[in-house]
Amino acid sequence: MPRGSFKTLVAAVQAADLVAQLRSSGPFTVFAPTDEAFAKVPKADLDALIKDKAKLSKVLLHHVFVGNAGAGILAMLKDLSVADGGRLSILSANGSLRVGGALVISPDVKASNGVIHVIDTVLLPK
């Protein structure tokens, strides 16, 4: 079972109208920030983001790789293209995995249409 809770992520996906897209057959690799990760974002910034559907969609799609990439595959890569058109850097060292600077705290959580990696930070596109 993944560590952390995901109420903020679920609410954001619903607010951005991405539920149907992310429930499709995929496969998808989702880098899922916990509620604790969202708590690191200043409240005013998070509130503004939730109200801006286009920007919110871009941020959420910055957490999605279209394809199935387990931790073993990620560890062999330097970076990865994500669904918003951006790229995430990947660093694997000393038994830990970082994606876009976020620490993967629970890798390889199986989903019906791919894999989820629980992360400790919200990834913001540049």
FENBELBEL-V224277 format. One line per field, one symbol per residue. ss: DSSP state (2 for helix, 1 for strand, 0 for the rest). phi: phi as a letter, one per 40 degrees, with the letter a starting at -180 (. if undefined). psi: psi as a letter, one per 40 degrees, with the letter a starting at -180 (. if undefined). A space follows every 10 residues. Layout:
# FENBELBEL-V224277
ss: ???
phi: ???
psi: ???
This chain:
# FENBELBEL-V224277
ss: 0000002222 2222200022 2220000111 1110222220 0022222222 2022222222 2001110000 2222000011 1000001111 1110011110 0111111111 1001111110 000000
phi: .ccgbbcccc ccccccfbdc cccccgcbbb ccccdccccc cddccccccc cbdccccccc ccbbbcibbc dccdccbcaa cbccgcbbcb bbafgbbbbf gccccacfcc bcbibbbcbc accbcc
psi: hiiiifdddd dddddefedd deeidaiihh hhiiddddde hhdddddddd egdddddddd eeehhhihgi dddddeidih hieeeaihih hhifeihhhf eihhegifhh idfaihhhie ihhhi.
